[in-house]
Amino acid sequence: MSIKFDDILKPMGKGFSALSILTLEDQLKQKYKEYTEATIEVSGMKNKDTYLLWFTVPSKENKEYPGDVIYYDILFEIIPPNSSWKLKEDVREYDVKVFNNNPRFMFTFDYVYNKHKALINLPGKFYNKYALKTYPKKRNPQLLLGLDENLYHCVMYMDKHHLFNKDTLDTLCLSSNLSMKEILSELVPQNEKMNEVTDRDLRHRASTRHKNSKVWEQGSDKAKIKQQLLEESKNLQELRARNPTESKILQTQMLSNLRSRLSLSNLKTSGLKVANAMKSNLHSNLNKKPEKNKSSLKSSLGKSSLKSSL
């Protein structure tokens, strides 16, 4: 069994109307323009009359993680069906085998491509053994070959850059100066790429949960507010020793600012407790003598009201 490039481009199976296929193709073409076209890369090598193209294709999730991008490896092995095809100037009707380390392809198409003997013959470590042998009941129950996004975009790139033409392919392979040994040394196995994708997803999910956590947000805000209050209280006590009238004005401003900060930090009930505790402590401590004010207020703020409320 063998497959052609048209098998990659057109799904065949029950439930696919001409309209639904056109809709899918339009979506894939739009995605190609949005995030694949600008960053897809290709190199190649030639062994007698067989071509091997190596594409690096960006993950569509890269736009969500601009500082943590992932690229997938796609290989096309382009083989003449028989010796008479060697004279043709175009490889569009050649047989093609593939390798794709995108986990979506692995669990959707590995099984069916393996059944068609359309996976490139690579050392076993490059393929996921479970995916090769397990019927994709949910992801691809009809065992379709067509419309994997990465493969589709690679074929689009070949079409746009005239890579079905043998002269263009020969030029690419000559300029790439690749060997199979070099490809195998840098090609990422399916399992390793799957772990890379999973690790990125887990990292960013954990980061998002952390940033959106009310516990984290409140704990962080409380710590900042507590430090600010201690600093402002110290400054207020020093000012009172020099100018009692001005310190009364600043005391009022401080309490007002405190309420605003607590409201903005979403602390709500606990914030009101802190504000009321601060108001009580400030009034009681400011009525004491200056030399005792500093230590008593610091003790009151640091050990009782702030600690219990925050």
Number of C-alpha atoms within 10 A of each C-alpha: 7 15 18 17 20 14 15 19 20 19 18 17 12 8 8 12 12 8 9 11 16 13 12 14 17 12 12 19 17 12 15 21 11 12 17 21 17 10 10 17 15 18 18 25 24 20 10 7 11 16 21 24 21 22 22 20 23 21 16 18 14 14 13 10 13 9 8 11 15 18 18 19 22 20 25 24 22 23 19 18 13 9 8 8 15 16 8 13 11 17 22 19 17 22 20 26 23 22 25 27 24 21 21 15 19 22 20 24 25 30 23 24 22 16 15 14 15 22 24 17 12 11 9 9 12 19 21 19 14 12 20 20 13 13 18 19 10 9 13 15 11 15 19 19 23 18 19 19 20 25 23 21 22 25 19 18 19 17 13 10 12 14 21 19 16 16 13 14 24 16 13 18 21 14 12 13 12 16 14 12 8 10 14 13 8 9 16 18 21 24 18 16 20 18 12 12 19 12 12 16 14 11 11 14 12 12 12 11 11 13 12 11 12 14 11 13 15 17 15 12 18 22 12 11 19 17 12 13 20 16 12 15 20 16 13 22 25 17 17 19 15 11 12 15 10 12 19 16 10 15 20 13 11 18 17 12 13 21 17 13 16 21 14 12 18 14 20 12 12 16 22 16 17 25 22 15 17 22 17 12 17 21 12 13 20 21 9 13 11 17 11 12 21 20 14 15 22 19 12 17 22 16 11 12 19 20 12 12 15 17
